[in-house]
Amino acid sequence: MTTLASPPRPADARTRAARGAGGLTGTGTLFRLALRRDRVRATAWTLGLVLFTYSQAAPLKGLYPTQADLDRFARAYGSDANPGLVALTGPPRALNTYGGATAWQVLTFAAVLLGLMSFLLVIRHTRAEEEAGRSDLVDAGPVGRYARLTAALLYVTLLNVLIVLLTVGALASIEGIPAGGSLALMAGCASVGLVFAAVGALAAQLTEHGRSAGGIAGGTLAAAFLLRAAGDSAAASDSSLSWLSWLSPIGWAEAIRPYAGNRWWVLLLPAATVLLLLAAVVALRMRRDAGAGVFRPGLGPATASRSLSGPVGLAWRLQRGSIIGWAIGAAIGGGAFGGLAQDMVTAAENDPETVEILRDYTGAGGSLADVYLSMIYLIMGMVVAGYAVGAVLRARTEEESLRAEPVLAAAVGRVRWAGAHVLWVAVGSAAILIASGLAAGLAHGVRAGDLGSEIVRQVGAALGQWPAVMLLAAVAVALFGLLPRLTAVSWAVLLAAIVIGQFGEILQLPSWLMDLSPFTHLPKLPGAPLDGASAYAPYAWLAALAAALTVLGLAGFRRRDIG
C-alpha cells in the first residue's frame, strides 16, 4: 500500500519560512511583548535613574550659589585629588562648574546602574525564557532563530535612549548646566549600558541558567569597575598604571570628559565593542540548541543531602547564592565608603561653611564623618531593600515555574514553605547590612584610630535600616499571598519609598507624602542620639507593621489557589 505525505499545514509552512528568512521573523511581536511585560519594571528603572541624576545636580545651586563657592569646592576635591576618592567617583574635572560637579558625582554610579539594568533585562528576555520553557511554546510558531535575542536588544537599547533623553531634559531645567555636556554625560553612561547588554546576550549563550548568566555578566561589570578604579587611582598617584582605565567601558565613559571638552570620538570604542560582542553572540546562537548553553552542567549527586529534607533547607539552597553575593558586595562597598569617611573630614576641615550646609541638607548630626556615613547607610538600606523584595519574589518564581507544586504535594504545609523563604530574606537582609557596617567600621576605625568603638557604631548604624527593609519586603509578601498577579507592584512600592526618602526634600514633597516612606522615619545613625524610648519608637512600629503584613500574606497564601 502506498502512503502519500500530507501537504504541510499552514503553520508549518510559515515556521519554515521564518527559519529561512534570516531568522528575524516575529521580532516586532516579541519586542512589543517585552514592552508590555516590563511596563512596571522599565518605568521603575527609568524614573529611578533619571531622579538619581537630577537629585545630584539640583542641590548644587543651593549648596554653591556663587562662583566663589564653586571654586572653593573645586579646591577641596579637585586639586591633589585623593586616590581613594578618585577610585570611587572617577577623576574630578571642571569642578568649578555645575556641570563638572554633576558629572563627578553621577557618572560612575549611573554607568554601573545602566550596565546592571541592561544585562539583567537582556538575560530576563532571553536565557530566563529558555530556562522556564516559555520560549519553546513561542518558537513553535513562525519565529526566527534570532528574533528573541534581537527583540531583547532593541528593547534595552530603546530604554537606554529614553533614559538619556529624559535625563538630558531634566538637567536642562537646571540653570548653569549646558545641554551639550549633559548629552555627553548620559551618552557615555548609555554606552556602558549597551556594552553590558551585549555582555548579557553573550552570557546567555554560554550557560543554561539565567542566574549563572547574570553571575557572568555581573562579574564582568565588577571587573570593569575595578579596572577603572585602579587606573583612575593610579593617575591620581602619578603611577604608570593609569592606562588600566582604557580597558574598561566605564573608563571610556569618563574619557568623553562631559562638560570639560566633550570628546565624542571616544564613543567609537564602545560601539566597536558592541559589534564584536554581537558577532560572537550570533555565532554561538547559530551553533547551540534551543535551551542549551555552550557550557553544559555536570550531573548532580544521585541523592539529595539531609539539608534538603525540609523547607528551610530548600529555601536556603535557593537563597544562599544571592545572600553570599550581596554580602560580599556590601562588604566591598562598605569598606570603600568607610575608608573615605576620614578623607571627607580632611577635605572639608578648612571649609566649615560646607560642613554646615551638608548637615542642614541631610538633617544628620555628629561629626562630618557621621553625616557622610548616615547618607551612605540610607543608600545601603535602599539597595538592600531591593535585594529583599527580589528574594521574596523568588517564591513566586518557584510557584510560576511549577517547582513548588511537587514540594507542596508532599507533607509540607504552605505556610512552612513560604515562611522559610521569608525567614531567609530576614536573615539575609540583616547579614548583608551587618557585612556593610562591619567593613565600614573596620576601614573607618583603622583610619580614625578607634577600631573597636567604630565597628560597634557602624554595625549598629547599618542595622538601623533593617526595619525599613523588612517593611518593604513584607509588602511583597502580602502581595504574593493575597494578589499574586500583582507582585510586580512591590517594585513600584519600593521605587516610591526610595524616591520619597532620597529625593523628597529636593522635590519639596508635602509632609504627609514624606511620611509614606519608611526611610524618612529612621534616625540618621551613627550621629543621631538614641536617648529614651521615643528614639526607638520608629523601629518598633515599622517592625510591627512588617510583621502584620507578613502574617497577612502567609494567611492569604494558605487559602488561595497555587499557580
Secondary structure, 3 states (H helix, E strand, C coil): CCCCCCCCCHHHHHHHHHHHCCCCCCHHHHHHHHHHHCHHHHHHHHHHHHHHHHHHHCCHHHHCCCHHHHHHHHHHHCCCCCHHHHHHHCCCCCCCCHHHHHHHHHHHHHHHHHHHHHHHHHHHHCHHHHHHCHHHHHHCCCCCCCHHHHHHHHHHHHHHHHHHHHHHHHHHCCCCCCHHHHHHHHHHHHHHHHHHHHHHHHHHHHCCCHHHHHHHHHHHHHHHHHHHHHHHHHHHCCCHHHHHHHHCHHHHHHHCCCCCCCCHHHHHHHHHHHHHHHHHHHHHHHHCCCCCCCCCCCCCCCCCCHHHCCHHHHHHHHHHHHHHHHHHHHHHHHHHHHHHHHHHHHHHCCCHHHHHHHHHHHCCCCCHHHHHHHHHHHHHHHHHHHHHHHHHHHHHHHHHCCCHHHHHHCCCCHHHHHHHHHHHHHHHHHHHHHHHHHHHHHHHHHHHCCHHHHHHHHHHHHHCCHHHHHHHHHHHHHHHHHCHHHCCHHHHHHHHHHHHHHHHHHHCCCHHHHCCCHHHHCCCCCCCCCCCHHHHHHHHHHHHHHHHHHHHHHHHHHHCCCC
